[in-house]
Amino acid sequence: MSITFQPSELFEGELDESLLGPPLAEVLSDDIPTRITIPFTSADSRILSGVWEAEPGLSRWEFLERGEVIHVLEGRMVITEDGGKPVTVEAGTAAVFPIGWRGTWEIQERIRKFFVIFVP
């Protein structure tokens, strides 16, 4: 069985709202409001996907026990891997954060992303 949807449809309903913070990320600026919906979780909970939205702000991410693949639907952010150069990710682009990735996300305008999180 497959699940098919337009990512924009996921924002037509009510979303879970919270502030970004541990254990996902360390906020390095003012509070960062987020909204999320997760329509798919595998039976063993090792894969999940959905849509996530966040307001502008700076945060530090460490993908130590999981990885993530994203496709940006709206907005823009600059990602900087520790020891690397800043890379701008905006609507229409994708990024992969493999297990072990560490760095910062600077959300410059509200971001909406489709994501797949995977745990080994």
PyMOL commands that set and color helices and strands:
alter all, ss='L'
color gray80, all
select helices_A, chain A and resi 7-11
alter helices_A, ss='H'
color red, helices_A
select strands_A, chain A and resi 16-19+25-27+33-41+47-54+57-62+67-81+87-90+94-97+102-118
alter strands_A, ss='S'
color yellow, strands_A
deselect
rebuild
show_as cartoon
